[in-house]
Amino acid sequence: MAGNTDFDLYRPSEEHDELRKVVRQLAEEKIAPHAAAVDEEARFPQEALDALVATDLHAVHVPEEYGGAGADALATVIVIEEVARVCVSSSLIPAVNKLGSLPVILSGSEELKKKYMGPLAKGDAMFSYCLSEPDAGSDAAGMKTRAVRDGDFWVLNGVKRWITNAGVSEYYTVMAVTDPEKRSKGISAFVVEKGDEGVSFGAPEKKLGIKGSPTREVYLDNVRIPADRMIGAEGTGFATAMKTLDHTRITIAAQALGVAQGALDYAKGYVQERKQFGKPIADFQGVQFMLADMAMKIEAARQLTYAAAAKSERGDADLTFQGAAAKCFASDVAMEVTTDAVQLLGGYGYTRDYPVERMMRDAKITQIYEGTNQVQRIVMARNLPK
Ligand SMILES: CCCCCCCC(=O)SCCNC(=O)CCNC(=O)[C@H](O)C(C)(C)COP(=O)(O)OP(=O)(O)OC[C@H]1O[C@@H](n2cnc3c(N)ncnc32)[C@H](O)[C@@H]1OP(=O)(O)O
């Protein structure tokens, strides 16, 4: 019987397995030791950025022709997953570099790609993604930020909210209204630079989790940029933003997978050590059943996520459904598994002396960002598999 080659693509290759080994070692040696302090002090994980840049793992998705590693979607997932296994805050570095730059890769001119991908690939600049606003979250097309043409320039005014790595990134993909009469078809995408006059940032948000990842508002006050900084044609910005999310929701699934795996791995070790009633609690069937359920859910989430990554790489027509499904399912699994890990550690799990409470707090955001899991259900329902 002929082999199903499509199915083969869902399976990591030897190179993917090798990459996982390399990233796991790096994450354990260079990122994990700082994860608790990064959370406690709510500070940017500079050690993680340095380690990722030194090993060329900070933006692996950048195509080779623009100076990048040219990693495929599954390789990018593996990098994010392995970093999130030890520190979700740090995993936002490769994840948001992809989110911010993908609009340029998908829809930008050759000039934009050449100009902005090189510094990103070298680690000289990071990229953020500015879609949401104070009054436009789930209803992204309801944005108010305006871009008005003035000769060879566009002038941008507005406020973008919940912007990851705002202030740290050099480059920002900004979606703005160019024709208020046309709703989603009147939105265009632009590259804005941190150094552009009129760009400034709000105070860092005080968050439940991913405390090491800066989340700030981006203010655009008469920001005048050359017309060739528009990404794609006028009026295509919303479609580009949505296409981007089709690919990058899989990176949120990767974060979710990673944090769930990290919590399971920690809990597995703990239950061997912890003795009650004269034996390790791992000997109790109730505990074994919990671990089995956690591992089962993670495996199901991993299969869905890797399959979605394969679809992203191939550009399959049903990517929109699969990306939303992977993000939604894996993030729910992350919340369940990290909560169960806290339960397995009992009172100790509830304290900051153990990493699982951080993991549980960090997991929560994966059910919210890049579209709440309720929005994912809207997306799935509108794109049900044929
Ligand atoms: C680790 C990373 C952390 C990053 C930090 C967090 C960053 C973020 O959270 S990013 C922001 C997250 N925001 C979101 O995910 C937004 C959630 N909302 C949405 O996805 C959409 O608004 C949604 C699904 C509710 C649909 O909105 P709605 O206004 O009904 O638009 P809709 O009518 O479906 O589409 C409008 C047009 O866009 C285009 N479009 C929509 N979806 C797609 C798509 N997947 N691909 C291509 N084009 C699309 C279509 O052209 C469509 O027009 P047409 O009628 O011609 O088909």
The ligand as an SDF file (V2000), in Angstrom:
LIG
                    3D

 57 59  0  0  0  0  0  0  0  0999 V2000
    3.0140   35.0540   21.7530 C   0  0  0  0  0  0  0  0  0  0  0  0
    2.3080   36.1040   21.0410 C   0  0  0  0  0  0  0  0  0  0  0  0
    1.5970   37.0320   21.9390 C   0  0  0  0  0  0  0  0  0  0  0  0
    1.1820   38.1920   21.1940 C   0  0  0  0  0  0  0  0  0  0  0  0
    0.4750   39.1810   22.0180 C   0  0  0  0  0  0  0  0  0  0  0  0
   -0.9430   39.1300   21.7770 C   0  0  0  0  0  0  0  0  0  0  0  0
   -1.2420   39.6910   20.4220 C   0  0  0  0  0  0  0  0  0  0  0  0
   -2.6390   39.5010   20.0790 C   0  0  0  0  0  0  0  0  0  0  0  0
   -3.4220   39.0580   20.8330 O   0  0  0  0  0  0  0  0  0  0  0  0
   -2.9910   39.9180   18.5130 S   0  0  0  0  0  0  0  0  0  0  0  0
   -4.6580   40.3940   18.5310 C   0  0  0  0  0  0  0  0  0  0  0  0
   -5.5950   39.3020   18.7430 C   0  0  0  0  0  0  0  0  0  0  0  0
   -6.8070   39.6640   18.1270 N   0  0  0  0  0  0  0  0  0  0  0  0
   -7.5180   38.7990   17.4810 C   0  0  0  0  0  0  0  0  0  0  0  0
   -7.2060   37.6280   17.3690 O   0  0  0  0  0  0  0  0  0  0  0  0
   -8.7260   39.3710   16.8230 C   0  0  0  0  0  0  0  0  0  0  0  0
   -9.9310   38.5570   17.0890 C   0  0  0  0  0  0  0  0  0  0  0  0
  -10.9080   38.8300   16.0700 N   0  0  0  0  0  0  0  0  0  0  0  0
  -10.8770   38.2370   14.8670 C   0  0  0  0  0  0  0  0  0  0  0  0
  -10.0840   37.3150   14.5970 O   0  0  0  0  0  0  0  0  0  0  0  0
  -11.8540   38.7130   13.8170 C   0  0  0  0  0  0  0  0  0  0  0  0
  -12.1800   40.0600   14.1170 O   0  0  0  0  0  0  0  0  0  0  0  0
  -13.1340   37.8400   13.7540 C   0  0  0  0  0  0  0  0  0  0  0  0
  -12.7390   36.3930   13.5560 C   0  0  0  0  0  0  0  0  0  0  0  0
  -13.9590   37.9800   15.0080 C   0  0  0  0  0  0  0  0  0  0  0  0
  -13.9100   38.2070   12.4590 C   0  0  0  0  0  0  0  0  0  0  0  0
  -14.1990   39.5310   12.4150 O   0  0  0  0  0  0  0  0  0  0  0  0
  -15.2720   40.1660   11.3740 P   0  0  0  0  0  0  0  0  0  0  0  0
  -15.2640   41.6020   11.6400 O   0  0  0  0  0  0  0  0  0  0  0  0
  -16.5550   39.3910   11.4640 O   0  0  0  0  0  0  0  0  0  0  0  0
  -14.5750   39.9230    9.9860 O   0  0  0  0  0  0  0  0  0  0  0  0
  -14.9330   38.8980    8.7950 P   0  0  0  0  0  0  0  0  0  0  0  0
  -16.2240   39.3700    8.1970 O   0  0  0  0  0  0  0  0  0  0  0  0
  -14.8310   37.4780    9.2300 O   0  0  0  0  0  0  0  0  0  0  0  0
  -13.7560   39.1890    7.7940 O   0  0  0  0  0  0  0  0  0  0  0  0
  -13.6250   40.4120    7.1270 C   0  0  0  0  0  0  0  0  0  0  0  0
  -12.7660   40.2150    5.9020 C   0  0  0  0  0  0  0  0  0  0  0  0
  -11.4360   39.8760    6.3430 O   0  0  0  0  0  0  0  0  0  0  0  0
  -10.8930   38.8640    5.5090 C   0  0  0  0  0  0  0  0  0  0  0  0
  -10.5190   37.7000    6.3120 N   0  0  0  0  0  0  0  0  0  0  0  0
  -11.0710   37.2710    7.4720 C   0  0  0  0  0  0  0  0  0  0  0  0
  -10.4250   36.2030    7.9120 N   0  0  0  0  0  0  0  0  0  0  0  0
   -9.4590   35.9370    7.0280 C   0  0  0  0  0  0  0  0  0  0  0  0
   -8.4480   34.9460    6.9400 C   0  0  0  0  0  0  0  0  0  0  0  0
   -8.3010   34.0190    7.8980 N   0  0  0  0  0  0  0  0  0  0  0  0
   -7.6210   34.9770    5.8880 N   0  0  0  0  0  0  0  0  0  0  0  0
   -7.7530   35.9040    4.9180 C   0  0  0  0  0  0  0  0  0  0  0  0
   -8.6830   36.8680    4.9500 N   0  0  0  0  0  0  0  0  0  0  0  0
   -9.5260   36.8880    5.9940 C   0  0  0  0  0  0  0  0  0  0  0  0
  -11.8990   38.5000    4.4890 C   0  0  0  0  0  0  0  0  0  0  0  0
  -11.5280   39.1560    3.2910 O   0  0  0  0  0  0  0  0  0  0  0  0
  -13.2140   39.0740    5.0110 C   0  0  0  0  0  0  0  0  0  0  0  0
  -13.9680   39.6100    4.0040 O   0  0  0  0  0  0  0  0  0  0  0  0
  -14.9370   38.7400    3.0550 P   0  0  0  0  0  0  0  0  0  0  0  0
  -16.3040   39.0110    3.5980 O   0  0  0  0  0  0  0  0  0  0  0  0
  -14.6680   39.3250    1.7260 O   0  0  0  0  0  0  0  0  0  0  0  0
  -14.5790   37.2940    3.1630 O   0  0  0  0  0  0  0  0  0  0  0  0
  1  2  1  0
  2  3  1  0
  3  4  1  0
  4  5  1  0
  5  6  1  0
  6  7  1  0
  7  8  1  0
  8  9  2  0
  8 10  1  0
 10 11  1  0
 11 12  1  0
 12 13  1  0
 13 14  1  0
 14 15  2  0
 14 16  1  0
 16 17  1  0
 17 18  1  0
 18 19  1  0
 19 20  2  0
 19 21  1  0
 21 22  1  0
 21 23  1  0
 23 24  1  0
 23 25  1  0
 23 26  1  0
 26 27  1  0
 27 28  1  0
 28 29  2  0
 28 30  1  0
 28 31  1  0
 31 32  1  0
 32 33  2  0
 32 34  1  0
 32 35  1  0
 35 36  1  0
 36 37  1  0
 37 38  1  0
 37 52  1  0
 38 39  1  0
 39 40  1  0
 39 50  1  0
 40 41  1  0
 40 49  1  0
 41 42  2  0
 42 43  1  0
 43 44  1  0
 43 49  2  0
 44 45  1  0
 44 46  2  0
 46 47  1  0
 47 48  2  0
 48 49  1  0
 50 51  1  0
 50 52  1  0
 52 53  1  0
 53 54  1  0
 54 55  2  0
 54 56  1  0
 54 57  1  0
M  END
$$$$
